[in-house]
Amino acid sequence: MKLADLVEITKLRWRIERDFQNLKQELGLGHYEGRGWRGFHHHAALCIAAYGFLITERSLIPSSGLCSAPIRQAPALPDGYRPRGSARPA
């Protein structure tokens, strides 16, 4: 394995750890006290959706540093895209 690939994988692990800590601290992922899988899954899904929203909103705010990251555009939806649960076309 190349050293550059190994370093990139290691950095990815720490990025995931940081995201998980943010989910627990900022959005209450660790606050669930129920007993069932369904309730925990619902709680976790909402926390992750809220975290995705916050990350998106933070990316729109320009940083005060000299070099800021470019704002990414949302990818275009493919032709014929139909959201899950929407009514079927006639």
Secondary structure, DSSP 8 states (H G I E B T S, - for coil): --HHHHHHHHHHHHHHHHHHHHHHHHS-GGG---S-HHHHHHHHHHHHHHHHHHHHHHHHS--SSSS-----------TT---TT-----
